[in-house]
Structure formats: C-alpha cells, structure tokens
C-alpha cells in the first residue's frame, strides 16, 4: 500500500524555486544598492528603508488578518521587497509620515485591492512612488546631495538631479555640451556621485544585482537588455539629429532611475509578460515611453510612468504573444 501511485492534475513539472526564494533572492540582489545608498546618503537612507519596509509588512499583515480575514503570508518576502523598492524610489530625506502613506498606497491599493500577490495589475512599489510624486511633488523632488554620513536627514543640502539639470538647461536654451560641463562625469554617474533617489545613484551596484539574478536564473536578460537597447538607440537617433538639444544615450542610461526600473521593477513576474516575445514588446514600449517623457514631457524622469503604462497593456501583449498550442489547428479561412 505504501507504493500506491498518486495521480494529480497538471502541471507535473516542479522546480526548486518558491515564491519565498525568489523574493528574498531579489532582496539579496538589492543589497549592493542598499550599501551604496547608505554610503552616499548616510543615516537618512537607513531610516527611509526601515520605515518603508516595516510599514509595507505591517499594512499587509493588518489587511490580510483583519480585513480580508485570510491566511497571513508576510513571510513570503513580497512585502519586504515592495518596501525596499519603494524606499529606493524616494529621496533619503523624505519625512516618515509621507513614507508611511506611500507604503499604505503601495500595499493597500497597488497590491491587496487586486487580491494580493499574483493578482495585482501594476507594480505596487511604482504605484506608491507615483502616488507620492503626484501628492507631494516638492518633497519628492528635493534630492539630498550625496555627502555620506555627513548628509543630514531633515536639513540635508538639496540639489537637482543630472536629469533635472539637463531638462532645466535645455528649457533655458543652453546647449547639451554646456550643460554636461556643469554635471558629474559619466564615471561619477556610473559610480554614484550624483543626486537622486536612493536606489538610482549607483549604476555599478545595480548591475551587480543584475548579474546575480541572471546567474541564479531569477530573471532573464530580455527585459533589462531590451530596455537599455531601446533607450540607447532611440536617444542615440535624437542625439545624432540634434546634439545641441538631446543628450547622448550613455548619459540617459547612467542617470535617473532607468537601471533600477529596468532591472528590478519592469522584471516583476506578476506584472510583466509571460513569453520572451512578449517581454521584448513590453520592454520596447517602456524604453520608447521613457525617452519621450524625458525629452518632451513635463517630468525629467519617465521610467516609472512608462512601466505603469506598459503594465496595463501586459494582458493584451500576453494574448498576442501567446505560443501556439501543440496540435492547434489554424483557420486561415
């Protein structure tokens, strides 16, 4: 009797990965970026990160236990990851109460209102970030200058990001070459010596996390690389057409939240396409919209808006890019 054959419905393919392993794998991949943000912004980065993560976990616990009255699943790491990514989209001097509001919106509206993990249409962390940007534009665009542990949390010295300075300079009829002379070098941008949100200031730290996730097969290369390539090509064409008005493509790759968004937010398994073909279409859309907003929109940055827009189109992309079923008969009539 101990050798009875147990029959269960499909699918019958199992792997070693679980939701918890994947979530904490991404969290681990973000540790170089967290270390870089603490190095550049000091205690403010620690405060913002702790408040964001604790708030997201607490709100998810309260909603699951007392409102939905369902099984509490805060140990799967999804709320921790949402809090961490939300923190990386914020200035390191943001008041605590605003961070808590952003965490509430990310979890309650961006995630749990759709039914929880696996059912949300939009990336919760981006939803929280965009909500705060629209609600508190002054606080969300007051970027502390990277001064290490000398950076004060409340009364930090603030300044515009490289993208913001580029946008302002072009609006004031300055040439790109003149503006670039006033900005950090491309090497400084790559290492992180520039103003911005906590998670966007060090390209090298983000790329280390990208390499780790590729090696662990947590994500594939399709979404990040396609976004990078689309931005590089589209911005490169604009730069060739009018180099005095449009910045070189490398500048756009290394500044702002492009790498954070492409590597850690656009690749969210729930809100991104299921097939490689769909991923490429989705990523091209993100890259094009980002370049359009950065060059022609009101905001200097556009990656968050681009991802949210393409999140909404993912169901259509999945339907279009759905692979043909084995044995399916195609009606050409």
N, C-alpha and C positions, 0 to 999 in steps of 0.2 A: 504493500500500500504506500510505502514511502517513495516509490518510484512512479507515482501517477503523473501523467502528462497534464500540465496545466495549460489550458487554451485561453488566450486573451485576445481582445480586438487589436487591430493595428493602431499605431505603428509598432513594429517589433525591433526597430533599431535603437539601441541605447548607447549613450556616451558617458564619459566620466565627468562632464561638466554639469553643474547645477546652477540655479539662479544665484544662490549664495556665493558660489565660487567665482562666477562671472562678475558679480557686483564688486566683491572685495578684490578681485583681480584688477578691475578698473581703478578702484580706490588706491591700490598699491601703485599702479602706473602713474597716478597723480601726485605721489609723494615727492618726486623731484621738483614739480611745480610748486608744491606747498613749501618746500625748503627754500626755493628761490624767492617766493613771496615774503617769507619771514626774513630772509637775508636782506631784501631790498626795503621792506616796509616795517620791519620790527614787530613790536607787540600788537600794533593795530591789526596786522594780518592774523595773528593768533586769536585775538578777540573776535574778529569778524567770522573766522572759520568756526570757532567753538559755538558761537551764538547761532549761526546758520545751521550747523549740523544738529545740535541739540534741539533746536526749535522744530526742524523737519521731522526728526524721530518722534518728538513729543506729540506733535499735531497728528501724525499718522497713527500713533498709539491711541490717542483720545478718540479719533474718528472711527477707527476700527472697533474699539471696545464699547464706546458709549453711543455712537450714532448709528453705525452700520450693524453693531452687535454681531460682528463676525470674528473669525479667528484672527488673533493678533500676529502679524508677520513682520514685525520691525527688525527681526534678526536676519532677514534675508539680505540686508545691506543696501536695498534700493533707496531708502530714505536717507541713509548716510551719504550715499553717492549724490543724491539730489542736493542735499545741504552743502556738500563740498563743491559741486559745480556752481551752485548759486553763489557761494562765497567768492569763487574765483571770477565771477562776473561783476563784483562790487568793488567800489573804492575801499581802501583799507581804513578810512576814517568815517565810514558811514555810521550814523547813530544806531544804537542797539534796537530801539523800537522800530525803526524802519526795516532793519534786517528781519525782525520777527514778523512784520507784516508781509514781507516778501516770501518768507518761508511758509506762512499760512496760505498765501495765494498759490504758491507752487504745489503744496500738498493737497489742500482742500479743493481748490478749483482746477488746477492743472492735472491732478492725478486722481484723487479719490472721487471727484464728481463724475468721472467716467467709469468708475467701478474698480479702480485700483490698478496695481501693476499688471501690465499686459493688455490693458484696455484703453489707456489714455491715447488720445489722438496727437497731442502736442507734447513736446519735451517739457516736463514740469519745471525744471530749473530755468529754462529760457522764458517760459511763461511768467515765472516770478520776476525775472530780471526786467522783462518788457513792461510788466505792470508797474514796477518801481520807477522805471525810466519815464513813463508817461505821468505817473502820480507825483514824483519828486525829482523833476529834471535838474534842479540846481544842485541838490545833494548828490545825485547820481552822476553828475559831470564835474564834480570838484575833485580832481585827481591829485593825491599827495605826491610830492617829488620823492623818488627813491633815495633815502638817506640812511638806510639801515636802521639800527636800533635808536638812532638819533631822531627818527621820524616820530613826531608826536601823534597820538591817536586822535585827540579832539582838535587841537590847534595846529594841525600839520600845515606846512607850506605847500600850497597847491599850484598847479600849472596845467596848461593844456597838454593833451597827448600829441604825439607826432602827427597823427591823422587830423586832429583838430587844428593844429597849427597850419598844416598843409591846406585844409579847407578854408581857413580864415585868410591865409595869404593869397590864395587864388582869387577869393572874393574881393580882395583889395588890389587886384590887378598886378600882383607880384608874379614873377616867373618862377617855375618849379626849381630851376637851378639856384636862384637866390634864396628860396625858402629852404632848400636842402642844406645850404651852408649854415643855417641857424639851428638845424636839428642834429640830434645824435647821429653818429656814423652808422653805417649798416652793421658793422661789427658790434657796436654798442647795442643796436636794436636786437641783434642775434643773441647777445649775452643777457640783455635785460636792463640795461642802464637807460631807462626811459620811463616816463609817466604812463599810467594806465590802470586798468583794473588789476586785481591781484594775480589772476591767472593768465594774463596775456603779456606779461613783461619779459618773459624769458623763452625764446623760441627753442633754445637748446634743451631746456628742461622738458618742454612739451614733446620734442622729438624723441627724447629718451623714453618717455612714457609710450609713445607711438611704437617704437622699436620693441619694447617689452610686450605690448599687446599683440603685435604681429607674431613674435616668437611663441607666445602662449596660445596663439590662434583664437584670441578673444574676439578680434575683429579681422576683417580682410583689408587689403590695401585699396580697394576700389573707390570707396567714398572719399577718404582724405586726399589720395593722389589725384583723383579726378577734379576735386575742388581746386587744389593747388594748380593743376594744369590749366583749368578753365580760367582762373583769375590771371595766371601768368600770360596766357595767350590773349585774352580779351583786353587786359590792361596794357599788354605789350603793343597791340594794334593801335590803341588810343595814343600811347606814348609816341609811336612812330608817326602817326598822323599829326600830332601837335605836342611836341615835347615840352613846350613852354607852359602848357596848361595841365597836362596829365603826367603824374609822377611815374617813374619807372616801375615795372612789375615787381621787382625784388623788394622795393620799399613797401608795397602793399602786402606782400607775403609775410614780411617780418614784423609789421606793426599792426596794432589793433588786435581784435580777438579772432582773427582768421584761423590761426593754427589751433587755438583752444576749441573753436567751434567745429572745425573740420575733423579734428581727431577725436574729441571727447563728447561732442553734443550731436553732431549730424549722424554719428555712427550708432546712436541709441537704437537697440534692436527692436524696440516696440514701435518706434515712430519712423523707421526707415524701411525702404523696400526689402522684399524677401529674396529677390533674384539679383544676380550680378548685373544683368542688363538693366533692371530697374534702378539699381544703385547708381549706375553711370548716368542715366537720365536725370535722376534726382539730384545728383551732385553737380551736373552741368547747370541745372536750374539754380542751385544755391550759388554757384560761382558767378553766373551772369547777373543775378539779382544783387548780389553783394557789390559787384563792380558798379552797377547802375546807381545804387543808393550812395555809395561812397563818392562818386563823381558828379552825380546830378541831383541827388536828394538833399533833404534838409539836414540830415544827420551825417556826421563824418564817418560813422561806422554802420554797417548794414548786415553783418553776418547773422545776428540773432533774428532780425526780421526775415531774412532770406530763408533760414531754417524753418521758422514757423510757417511761412507761406508754403514751402515745399512739403512740410509735414501734412498740411491739409490736402495736398494733391497725391500723397502716397497711395491711398486706396485706388485711385484711377491708374497710377503707374503700375501697381500690383496686378490690376486686371489686364492692362495692356501687355505687360511683360511676363504674364503667366506662362510657364512652359507647357508645351503640348502634351497631353496625357497619352500614355502608351496605348496604342490601339484606337486612338481617336480618329474618327472619320471626318475629313474636312469637306464641307459642302461648298463647292465652287460655283454652284448654280445660282 
